[in-house]
Amino acid sequence: MLLNSVQFAAFLPVVFILYWSLQRAGRQAQNFFLLAASYVFYVFWDWRFAALLVVSTLVDFLVGRQLGVERVESRRKLLLWISLSVNLLLLGFFKYFNFFVESFVGLIGLFGLHASARTLGIIMPVGISFYTFKKLSYSIDAYKRYIEPTSDAVAFFSFVAFFPQILAGPIDRGSTLLPQFLQKREFSDALARDGLRQILTGFLKKMVLADNLLPLVNELFSNHASYDGLSLVIGVFFAAMQLYCDFSGYSDIAIGVGKLLGFKLMTNFAFPFFSRDIAEFWRRWHISLSSWLRDYLYVPLCGTRPSRRRRAFLIVLTFTLCGLWHEAAWTYVFWGFLHGLYFLPMTLKKKHPRFIGVAGKERFFPSFREVRAMAYTFFITSVAWVFFMAESFSQAFGLLGRAVSRPFAGLGYSSYVPLLLGCFLLLCLEWIQRRREFFLQIADLPVVLRWTIYNVAILVILVFGAFGSNEFIYTQF
């Protein structure tokens, strides 16, 4: 069941009404209902992997509960290793088994050895990358005694399977989201209204921009040899915007649905295209993943007082694994590796500027230095997106090579203008609202102006939206 499908449009109001009708019955009744609704949502997507979700969740619940009472350190470490092993083995088998077998066969082939790659017809369970990291953060935090493990099985299972975020995040943690399942929730009109605004924002991004950009991006990437450099540069820009609108659109809808149900999910995007260096970009892009990798991989591996070289190596390693987390393909691994390389200049320097807060903090327009920094950051991340979006290295390097070697051939560019204007308008709206959580967060505007904007947004979706329940790109990860 896609968040932009007709089925979900019928599912959500029913869940909303029944959920809040249980408010007087207490949080346990609400949690039972949310758990049932979440599993219905997941089974509707793919019923075959519901048992896997149940079993893996049960393992982490039992591990966490035992960590809460166990005092012997060696036994606590064993419990942690059980959680790590079960989660990573399941993720590795379903997502990476065929990839590593085929890669090994290809590697030994370079040395003149031949082997048959007998891979399995493995189907990856939807959402496994996201709920695995969510559960791992809970087990690790419980082991380190950062959080108190829960003995409430219904709350824990609901936390793991919470339907707005199980397909593609945000990757909330036990320290932030689980306590919300353990406390009484009362309906907040202000929070629900804000949730509706954020859902509308997500649909605008997804249906009006992302879904209209995707066919053009696919055409330019697949047939890059037929286009000149200017068209391909526009295509790379569109690819960056398509990916952003698709994934941040999903996050906006998921967070907005959470608000409708009284939950505050973590922010996943914070206007990343206004970042002034690569470090700021990753503090604003897929925040739940980047902060997870920082806290549970990079920082523990760094240890105390790491050298600059060690930090540089671990940053490259972390981002390379970030690419592998996204997809079992070498183009994704290289995408992550490139981002790690982008960090090296600032990591190896003794001092480097750290951009805090929003660009143009006390001004309407950014300074020339900020514009230059934002343009450079957008450029290097867009080059990396080519490998993220390409089907192969040959396609990626072919596109980049032609963009440089055949810069202009006077082809017709008029078909790009409407989407360019749409992207430009989105960036303008986000710049104006860059201090907010999302660009339609306009509760402080006069009521007439506010409702005019809502109606215009809905009309834009109805007129220009791509209605076909196109899948969100991150649900495949």
VOGU-3710 file (C-alpha; in Angstrom, 3 decimals, decimal comma):
1> mllnsvqfaa> 0,000/0,000/0,000  1,685/3,193/-1,181  1,273/6,420/0,762  0,150/8,070/-2,474  -2,362/5,368/-3,426  -6,161/5,344/-3,444  -6,038/2,482/-0,916  -4,079/4,610/1,548  -6,470/7,532/0,993  -9,234/5,210/2,251
11> flpvvfilyw> -7,078/3,522/4,918  -5,846/6,658/6,713  -9,216/8,298/7,559  -10,523/4,999/8,943  -7,415/4,564/11,091  -7,571/8,189/12,235  -11,227/7,996/13,325  -11,000/4,612/15,048  -7,673/5,444/16,706  -8,899/8,651/18,350
21> slqragrqaq> -12,217/7,051/19,271  -10,125/4,825/21,566  -8,593/7,800/23,389  -10,736/7,269/26,505  -9,878/3,566/26,503  -6,248/4,481/27,105  -2,926/4,219/25,358  -2,798/0,408/25,533  -5,970/0,126/23,462  -4,619/2,701/21,030
31> nffllaasyv> -1,336/0,797/20,782  -3,166/-2,473/20,100  -5,094/-0,766/17,335  -1,973/0,873/15,854  -0,180/-2,466/15,917  -3,051/-4,145/14,070  -3,301/-1,274/11,564  0,469/-1,331/10,965  0,496/-5,045/10,255  -2,521/-4,714/7,972
41> fyvfwdwrfa> -0,628/-1,980/6,127  2,515/-4,139/5,892  0,651/-7,309/4,878  -1,180/-5,336/2,216  2,237/-4,498/0,767  3,684/-8,023/0,977  2,181/-10,631/3,318  5,087/-13,069/2,884  7,451/-11,148/5,130  5,143/-10,332/8,021
51> allvvstlvd> 6,425/-13,396/9,907  10,012/-12,192/9,458  9,059/-8,823/10,917  7,362/-10,490/13,888  10,237/-12,858/14,671  12,994/-10,278/14,341  11,021/-7,813/16,483  10,468/-10,496/19,119  14,219/-11,171/19,293  15,019/-7,520/20,012
61> flvgrqlgve> 12,183/-7,190/22,498  13,427/-10,203/24,491  17,048/-9,058/24,247  16,105/-5,580/25,462  14,018/-6,872/28,343  16,853/-9,130/29,476  19,368/-6,278/29,168  17,195/-4,367/31,617  17,745/-6,929/34,375  21,111/-8,487/33,524
71> rvesrrklll> 24,086/-7,118/35,474  26,909/-9,450/34,376  28,810/-7,605/31,643  29,813/-10,709/29,677  26,176/-11,792/29,465  25,096/-8,297/28,445  27,640/-8,370/25,604  26,345/-11,776/24,530  22,794/-10,409/24,436  23,935/-7,464/22,328
81> wislsvnlll> 25,746/-9,795/19,934  22,590/-11,879/19,577  20,671/-8,785/18,484  23,434/-7,618/16,158  23,889/-11,076/14,630  20,202/-11,766/14,022  19,508/-8,347/12,519  22,619/-8,126/10,350  22,438/-11,741/9,181  18,825/-11,301/8,095
91> lgffkyfnff> 19,629/-8,018/6,366  22,751/-9,500/4,787  20,994/-12,602/3,511  17,926/-10,943/2,016  19,641/-7,854/0,652  23,252/-8,777/-0,095  23,617/-12,543/-0,632  23,301/-12,478/-4,415  25,353/-9,287/-4,658  28,353/-10,743/-2,849
101> vesfvgligl> 28,169/-14,079/-4,693  28,093/-12,363/-8,085  30,838/-9,925/-7,045  33,074/-12,798/-5,872  32,589/-14,675/-9,138  33,410/-11,516/-11,064  36,526/-10,929/-8,950  38,035/-14,373/-9,434  37,217/-14,080/-13,123  39,743/-11,250/-13,314
111> fglhasartl> 42,420/-13,798/-12,416  41,392/-16,245/-15,114  39,368/-18,471/-12,794  35,853/-19,436/-13,684  32,967/-20,258/-11,373  29,224/-20,493/-11,680  27,231/-17,889/-9,771  24,324/-19,912/-8,431  22,268/-17,198/-6,839  18,904/-17,593/-5,214
121> giimpvgisf> 15,636/-15,995/-6,203  15,628/-13,895/-3,047  13,048/-11,143/-2,711  14,038/-8,364/-0,338  11,454/-7,702/2,394  10,151/-4,178/2,033  11,398/-1,800/4,714  14,003/-4,215/6,118  16,839/-1,676/5,912  14,810/0,845/7,896
131> ytfkklsysi> 13,290/-1,303/10,630  16,591/-3,174/11,106  18,404/0,063/11,944  15,537/1,139/14,182  15,742/-2,075/16,204  19,548/-2,035/16,334  19,556/1,464/17,813  17,207/0,227/20,550  19,402/-2,779/21,447  22,626/-0,749/21,417
141> daykryiept> 21,139/2,055/23,523  19,709/-0,493/25,970  23,104/-2,180/26,251  24,829/1,155/26,907  22,092/2,018/29,423  21,148/5,145/27,498  17,520/4,036/27,657  15,452/1,850/29,970  14,270/-1,240/28,024  10,508/-1,684/27,929
151> sdavaffsfv> 8,549/-4,687/29,085  5,491/-3,536/27,126  5,478/-5,857/24,117  2,568/-4,097/22,389  4,266/-0,711/22,593  7,565/-2,132/21,306  5,988/-4,021/18,401  3,981/-0,903/17,500  7,138/1,208/17,642  8,960/-1,095/15,201
161> affpqilagp> 6,059/-1,598/12,763  4,571/1,937/12,918  3,012/2,119/9,470  3,833/5,699/8,371  7,568/5,028/8,551  8,106/1,289/8,138  8,580/1,463/4,355  11,149/4,270/4,157  11,678/5,949/7,515  12,503/8,291/9,101
171> idrgstllpq> 14,635/5,910/11,200  13,443/6,997/14,629  15,112/5,556/17,708  13,910/3,941/20,872  15,066/6,961/22,838  12,785/9,358/20,957  9,812/7,466/19,505  9,259/4,528/21,869  8,516/6,771/24,899  5,654/8,286/22,904
181> flqkrefsda> 4,054/4,825/22,712  4,458/4,472/26,485  2,639/7,654/27,429  -0,923/8,898/27,161  -1,729/10,656/23,907  -4,420/13,287/23,603  -5,675/14,749/20,382  -4,054/18,078/19,509  -5,889/20,183/16,969  -2,785/22,292/16,306
191> lardglrqil> -0,561/19,228/15,772  -3,130/17,580/13,491  -3,483/20,730/11,377  0,294/20,950/11,088  0,327/17,308/10,035  -2,187/17,979/7,254  -0,057/20,864/5,995  3,004/18,632/5,927  1,121/15,860/4,126  -0,002/18,392/1,510
201> tgflkkmvla> 3,626/19,517/1,162  4,697/15,922/0,570  2,071/15,328/-2,097  3,074/18,515/-3,905  6,700/17,390/-4,027  5,931/13,805/-4,981  3,060/14,064/-7,439  3,731/17,423/-9,100  7,524/17,419/-9,345  9,058/14,005/-8,598
211> dnllplvnel> 6,625/11,942/-10,679  6,737/14,375/-13,611  10,517/14,609/-13,517  11,126/10,853/-13,398  10,215/9,975/-17,035  12,423/12,777/-18,339  15,323/11,792/-16,068  15,024/8,161/-17,179  14,984/9,225/-20,832  18,061/11,459/-20,517
221> fsnhasydgl> 20,003/8,834/-18,576  19,023/5,860/-20,758  19,609/7,643/-24,083  22,347/10,080/-23,087  24,221/9,478/-26,347  21,377/11,215/-28,208  21,557/14,456/-26,204  24,001/17,321/-25,937  25,807/18,461/-22,818  23,328/21,197/-21,885
231> slvigvffaa> 20,435/18,719/-21,966  22,404/16,295/-19,808  23,339/19,003/-17,318  19,643/19,841/-17,052  18,999/16,114/-16,665  21,457/15,866/-13,772  19,787/18,852/-12,107  16,414/17,197/-12,613  17,767/13,946/-11,166  18,842/15,733/-7,986
241> mqlycdfsgy> 15,482/17,483/-7,694  13,533/14,302/-8,481  15,313/12,297/-5,819  14,891/15,071/-3,259  11,207/15,653/-4,002  10,472/11,931/-3,996  12,221/11,048/-0,740  11,568/14,236/1,207  7,981/14,033/-0,062  7,663/10,584/1,503
251> sdiaigvgkl> 9,198/11,862/4,740  6,791/14,804/4,832  3,788/12,499/4,377  5,068/10,029/6,991  5,819/12,757/9,541  2,482/14,428/8,811  0,588/11,151/9,351  2,492/10,725/12,606  1,300/14,150/13,734  -2,290/13,228/12,899
261> lgfklmtnfa> -1,930/10,308/15,318  -0,246/12,385/18,033  3,373/11,380/17,345  6,354/13,589/16,601  8,707/11,784/14,237  12,201/13,096/13,708  12,890/15,573/10,910  14,510/13,856/7,938  15,248/16,800/5,627  16,087/20,412/6,427
271> fpffsrdiae> 16,306/22,183/3,049  19,585/20,456/2,041  20,099/22,365/-1,203  20,986/25,458/0,819  23,970/23,690/2,399  27,290/25,497/2,223  29,571/22,459/2,460  29,294/18,689/2,362  29,177/18,371/6,148  26,189/20,708/6,352
281> fwrrwhisls> 24,569/18,835/3,471  24,631/15,604/5,471  23,265/17,388/8,520  20,285/18,328/6,341  19,888/15,317/4,000  18,382/12,008/5,230  19,109/13,159/8,762  17,836/10,009/10,438  20,309/7,830/8,497  23,313/10,179/8,620
291> swlrdylyvp> 22,943/10,700/12,371  22,472/6,932/12,872  25,700/6,165/10,999  27,502/8,873/12,956  26,331/7,699/16,387  26,405/3,924/15,930  29,245/3,410/13,453  31,596/6,346/12,989  31,901/7,587/16,598  32,363/4,107/18,165
301> lcgtrpsrrr> 35,026/3,226/15,581  36,851/6,525/16,132  37,404/5,857/19,820  38,887/8,572/22,015  41,084/11,268/20,499  41,452/9,802/16,994  44,089/11,159/14,615  43,035/13,155/11,575  44,071/10,279/9,310  41,996/7,807/11,287
311> raflivltft> 38,989/10,096/11,162  39,466/10,577/7,418  39,649/6,832/6,805  36,593/6,128/8,938  34,570/8,857/7,230  35,309/7,308/3,837  34,490/3,851/5,213  31,245/5,069/6,803  29,999/6,711/3,620  31,023/3,723/1,517
321> lcglwheaaw> 28,902/1,538/3,802  26,164/4,168/3,533  26,149/3,578/-0,219  25,988/-0,182/0,318  23,105/0,278/2,777  21,112/1,939/0,020  21,436/-0,802/-2,559  23,478/-3,926/-3,270  25,173/-2,467/-6,350  28,656/-1,092/-6,984
331> tyvfwgflhg> 27,302/2,190/-8,368  25,734/2,895/-4,970  28,937/1,888/-3,191  30,866/4,315/-5,394  28,308/7,047/-4,694  28,944/6,625/-0,966  32,706/6,469/-1,521  32,577/9,762/-3,438  30,820/11,463/-0,535  33,503/10,153/1,787
341> lyflpmtlkk> 36,162/11,664/-0,484  34,316/14,985/-0,446  34,870/15,104/3,331  38,639/14,608/3,151  39,779/18,229/2,596  37,962/19,532/5,677  38,808/16,437/7,720  42,540/16,598/7,077  42,770/20,324/7,770  43,559/21,443/11,294
351> khprfigvag> 40,689/23,908/11,127  37,797/24,299/8,768  34,748/26,585/8,878  31,647/24,997/10,363  28,399/26,381/9,044  25,808/26,621/11,784  22,235/27,768/11,299  20,594/28,676/8,024  22,194/30,512/5,114  21,380/34,201/5,038
361> kerffpsfre> 20,611/33,984/8,732  19,703/37,622/9,317  19,150/38,612/5,679  16,640/37,796/2,994  19,293/37,134/0,359  22,445/35,061/0,895  25,863/36,632/0,606  27,970/36,055/-2,507  30,221/33,733/-0,488  27,208/31,679/0,578
371> vramaytffi> 25,855/31,492/-2,985  29,233/30,267/-4,210  29,453/27,693/-1,410  25,896/26,449/-1,995  26,461/26,208/-5,753  29,666/24,207/-5,264  28,002/21,848/-2,778  25,070/21,336/-5,123  27,483/20,665/-7,989  29,547/17,970/-6,250
381> tsvawvffma> 26,499/16,218/-4,814  24,807/16,297/-8,222  27,833/14,629/-9,829  27,539/11,908/-7,196  23,803/11,546/-7,882  24,671/10,482/-11,432  26,112/7,245/-10,031  23,154/6,890/-7,665  20,619/7,168/-10,483  22,552/5,389/-13,256
391> esfsqafgll> 21,973/1,721/-14,003  25,688/1,048/-14,532  29,118/2,657/-14,451  29,171/2,790/-18,240  25,950/4,778/-18,246  27,191/7,144/-15,528  30,600/7,818/-17,078  29,072/7,967/-20,550  26,640/10,649/-19,447  29,306/12,702/-17,651
401> gravsrpfag> 31,722/12,346/-20,550  29,189/13,471/-23,138  28,135/16,405/-20,966  31,727/17,639/-21,117  32,662/16,673/-24,686  29,466/17,767/-26,456  28,361/20,804/-24,446  25,878/22,376/-26,883  24,218/21,187/-30,085  21,235/23,542/-30,284
411> lgyssyvpll> 18,621/20,929/-29,521  15,102/21,904/-28,516  14,964/22,781/-24,829  11,429/24,151/-24,583  10,091/20,921/-23,081  12,325/21,450/-20,045  11,009/24,928/-19,248  7,839/24,011/-17,265  9,733/21,628/-14,982  12,618/24,066/-14,597
421> lgcflllcle> 10,128/26,721/-13,503  8,519/24,250/-11,089  11,879/23,375/-9,537  12,841/27,039/-9,312  9,535/27,885/-7,620  10,030/25,087/-5,086  13,527/26,322/-4,253  12,213/29,886/-3,843  9,456/28,730/-1,478  11,918/26,659/0,532
431> wiqrrreffl> 14,341/29,577/0,749  11,608/31,855/2,090  10,586/29,184/4,631  14,111/27,889/5,378  13,711/28,624/9,101  10,626/26,383/9,270  10,210/22,615/9,222  8,583/22,598/5,748  7,544/25,260/3,267  3,773/25,048/3,875
441> qiadlpvvlr> 4,150/25,628/7,609  2,084/28,823/7,443  -0,158/28,717/10,525  0,781/32,313/11,376  -0,565/33,765/8,109  -4,027/35,405/7,955  -6,763/32,829/7,529  -7,903/34,056/4,090  -4,367/34,003/2,682  -3,685/30,664/4,323
451> wtiynvailv> -6,722/28,954/2,815  -6,029/30,543/-0,556  -2,598/28,893/-0,507  -4,095/25,528/0,493  -6,651/25,663/-2,303  -4,038/26,669/-4,861  -1,792/23,799/-3,706  -4,645/21,288/-4,061  -5,548/22,695/-7,480  -1,920/22,384/-8,612
461> ilvfgafgsn> -1,923/18,722/-7,571  -5,199/18,048/-9,386  -4,084/19,791/-12,577  -0,380/18,942/-12,769  -0,063/15,895/-10,528  0,931/12,526/-11,980  -1,816/10,168/-10,848  -0,619/6,605/-11,090  0,485/5,648/-7,592  4,139/5,762/-8,626
471> efiytqf> 6,305/4,001/-6,061  8,533/6,064/-3,791  12,149/5,458/-4,728  13,342/4,730/-1,177  10,844/1,903/-0,637  13,176/-0,249/-2,764  15,984/0,211/-0,239
//
